[in-house]
Amino acid sequence: MKFSSHHSLTNYKTRNRSLILKALQWVAEADESLARNEILTDDEIIRTVTAEDDDDDDVNPVNPAKFSHSEAVATLNTSLQWAEEKKFESLEIMLLSRLRDRAFELKIGTAEQENTDFFGH
């Protein structure tokens, strides 16, 4: 089926109009958001941030656990197998593979450093 240039122009105008409407809607929402925000002086901003920092002292870290390089390698191996089974894009698989390889390099480097420290070389 062949489209006329008039048909293509109509589609272009319709798409363009749709994009303009979306942009205007976004601007209107941004204006509403800005209108709801309170305007603060520099001193008020500093007091607010300082008060928030004081509140953070009571918060415990979400994940204080430290992971070994070996655990990272094992986890990334599992993630890599999962991504391959799920037919992830090759770029994503390459990224996971590179992360796994980097964790392995760190694991080897740590083992070499421990051997050097132990044997005094």
Rosetta constraint file for C-alpha pairs under 8 A:
AtomPair CA 3 CA 7 HARMONIC 6.08 0.50
AtomPair CA 3 CA 8 HARMONIC 6.80 0.50
AtomPair CA 4 CA 8 HARMONIC 6.44 0.50
AtomPair CA 5 CA 9 HARMONIC 6.01 0.50
AtomPair CA 6 CA 10 HARMONIC 6.11 0.50
AtomPair CA 7 CA 11 HARMONIC 6.27 0.50
AtomPair CA 8 CA 12 HARMONIC 6.11 0.50
AtomPair CA 9 CA 13 HARMONIC 6.13 0.50
AtomPair CA 10 CA 14 HARMONIC 6.11 0.50
AtomPair CA 11 CA 15 HARMONIC 6.04 0.50
AtomPair CA 12 CA 16 HARMONIC 5.91 0.50
AtomPair CA 13 CA 17 HARMONIC 5.93 0.50
AtomPair CA 14 CA 18 HARMONIC 6.16 0.50
AtomPair CA 15 CA 19 HARMONIC 6.26 0.50
AtomPair CA 16 CA 20 HARMONIC 6.23 0.50
AtomPair CA 17 CA 21 HARMONIC 6.17 0.50
AtomPair CA 18 CA 22 HARMONIC 6.24 0.50
AtomPair CA 19 CA 23 HARMONIC 6.16 0.50
AtomPair CA 20 CA 24 HARMONIC 6.14 0.50
AtomPair CA 21 CA 25 HARMONIC 6.10 0.50
AtomPair CA 22 CA 26 HARMONIC 6.16 0.50
AtomPair CA 23 CA 27 HARMONIC 6.22 0.50
AtomPair CA 24 CA 28 HARMONIC 6.14 0.50
AtomPair CA 25 CA 29 HARMONIC 6.21 0.50
AtomPair CA 26 CA 30 HARMONIC 6.13 0.50
AtomPair CA 27 CA 31 HARMONIC 6.09 0.50
AtomPair CA 28 CA 32 HARMONIC 6.26 0.50
AtomPair CA 29 CA 33 HARMONIC 6.16 0.50
AtomPair CA 30 CA 34 HARMONIC 6.13 0.50
AtomPair CA 31 CA 35 HARMONIC 6.09 0.50
AtomPair CA 32 CA 36 HARMONIC 6.36 0.50
AtomPair CA 33 CA 37 HARMONIC 6.58 0.50
AtomPair CA 40 CA 44 HARMONIC 5.66 0.50
AtomPair CA 40 CA 45 HARMONIC 6.10 0.50
AtomPair CA 41 CA 45 HARMONIC 6.26 0.50
AtomPair CA 42 CA 46 HARMONIC 6.27 0.50
AtomPair CA 43 CA 47 HARMONIC 6.18 0.50
AtomPair CA 44 CA 48 HARMONIC 6.06 0.50
AtomPair CA 45 CA 49 HARMONIC 6.12 0.50
AtomPair CA 46 CA 50 HARMONIC 5.96 0.50
AtomPair CA 47 CA 51 HARMONIC 6.04 0.50
AtomPair CA 48 CA 52 HARMONIC 6.24 0.50
AtomPair CA 49 CA 53 HARMONIC 6.17 0.50
AtomPair CA 50 CA 54 HARMONIC 6.36 0.50
AtomPair CA 51 CA 55 HARMONIC 6.49 0.50
AtomPair CA 52 CA 56 HARMONIC 6.50 0.50
AtomPair CA 53 CA 57 HARMONIC 7.10 0.50
AtomPair CA 55 CA 59 HARMONIC 7.62 0.50
AtomPair CA 67 CA 71 HARMONIC 6.13 0.50
AtomPair CA 67 CA 72 HARMONIC 6.70 0.50
AtomPair CA 68 CA 72 HARMONIC 6.35 0.50
AtomPair CA 69 CA 73 HARMONIC 6.18 0.50
AtomPair CA 69 CA 103 HARMONIC 5.75 0.50
AtomPair CA 69 CA 104 HARMONIC 6.88 0.50
AtomPair CA 69 CA 106 HARMONIC 6.50 0.50
AtomPair CA 69 CA 107 HARMONIC 4.99 0.50
AtomPair CA 70 CA 74 HARMONIC 6.24 0.50
AtomPair CA 70 CA 103 HARMONIC 7.72 0.50
AtomPair CA 70 CA 104 HARMONIC 7.39 0.50
AtomPair CA 70 CA 107 HARMONIC 6.30 0.50
AtomPair CA 71 CA 75 HARMONIC 6.06 0.50
AtomPair CA 72 CA 76 HARMONIC 5.98 0.50
AtomPair CA 72 CA 100 HARMONIC 7.44 0.50
AtomPair CA 72 CA 103 HARMONIC 6.33 0.50
AtomPair CA 73 CA 77 HARMONIC 6.04 0.50
AtomPair CA 73 CA 100 HARMONIC 5.43 0.50
AtomPair CA 73 CA 101 HARMONIC 7.77 0.50
AtomPair CA 73 CA 103 HARMONIC 5.67 0.50
AtomPair CA 73 CA 104 HARMONIC 5.98 0.50
AtomPair CA 74 CA 78 HARMONIC 6.34 0.50
AtomPair CA 75 CA 79 HARMONIC 6.17 0.50
AtomPair CA 76 CA 80 HARMONIC 5.92 0.50
AtomPair CA 76 CA 96 HARMONIC 6.78 0.50
AtomPair CA 76 CA 97 HARMONIC 7.74 0.50
AtomPair CA 76 CA 99 HARMONIC 7.33 0.50
AtomPair CA 76 CA 100 HARMONIC 5.36 0.50
AtomPair CA 77 CA 81 HARMONIC 6.23 0.50
AtomPair CA 77 CA 97 HARMONIC 8.00 0.50
AtomPair CA 77 CA 100 HARMONIC 6.70 0.50
AtomPair CA 78 CA 82 HARMONIC 6.17 0.50
AtomPair CA 79 CA 83 HARMONIC 6.09 0.50
AtomPair CA 79 CA 96 HARMONIC 7.46 0.50
AtomPair CA 80 CA 84 HARMONIC 6.20 0.50
AtomPair CA 80 CA 93 HARMONIC 6.51 0.50
AtomPair CA 80 CA 96 HARMONIC 5.97 0.50
AtomPair CA 80 CA 97 HARMONIC 6.67 0.50
AtomPair CA 81 CA 85 HARMONIC 6.19 0.50
AtomPair CA 82 CA 86 HARMONIC 6.17 0.50
AtomPair CA 83 CA 87 HARMONIC 6.19 0.50
AtomPair CA 83 CA 88 HARMONIC 5.34 0.50
AtomPair CA 83 CA 93 HARMONIC 6.56 0.50
AtomPair CA 84 CA 88 HARMONIC 5.99 0.50
AtomPair CA 84 CA 93 HARMONIC 6.96 0.50
AtomPair CA 88 CA 92 HARMONIC 6.44 0.50
AtomPair CA 88 CA 93 HARMONIC 6.55 0.50
AtomPair CA 89 CA 93 HARMONIC 6.44 0.50
AtomPair CA 90 CA 94 HARMONIC 5.99 0.50
AtomPair CA 91 CA 95 HARMONIC 6.20 0.50
AtomPair CA 92 CA 96 HARMONIC 6.37 0.50
AtomPair CA 93 CA 97 HARMONIC 6.05 0.50
AtomPair CA 94 CA 98 HARMONIC 6.03 0.50
AtomPair CA 95 CA 99 HARMONIC 6.21 0.50
AtomPair CA 96 CA 100 HARMONIC 6.14 0.50
AtomPair CA 97 CA 101 HARMONIC 6.10 0.50
AtomPair CA 98 CA 102 HARMONIC 6.07 0.50
AtomPair CA 99 CA 103 HARMONIC 6.19 0.50
AtomPair CA 100 CA 104 HARMONIC 6.18 0.50
AtomPair CA 101 CA 105 HARMONIC 6.18 0.50
AtomPair CA 102 CA 106 HARMONIC 6.27 0.50
AtomPair CA 103 CA 107 HARMONIC 6.14 0.50
AtomPair CA 104 CA 108 HARMONIC 6.16 0.50
AtomPair CA 105 CA 109 HARMONIC 6.04 0.50
AtomPair CA 106 CA 110 HARMONIC 6.04 0.50
AtomPair CA 107 CA 111 HARMONIC 6.24 0.50
AtomPair CA 108 CA 112 HARMONIC 6.14 0.50
AtomPair CA 109 CA 113 HARMONIC 6.13 0.50
AtomPair CA 110 CA 114 HARMONIC 6.13 0.50
AtomPair CA 111 CA 115 HARMONIC 6.22 0.50
AtomPair CA 112 CA 116 HARMONIC 6.13 0.50
AtomPair CA 113 CA 117 HARMONIC 6.09 0.50
AtomPair CA 114 CA 118 HARMONIC 6.00 0.50
AtomPair CA 115 CA 119 HARMONIC 5.95 0.50
AtomPair CA 116 CA 120 HARMONIC 5.52 0.50
AtomPair CA 116 CA 121 HARMONIC 5.01 0.50
AtomPair CA 117 CA 121 HARMONIC 6.81 0.50
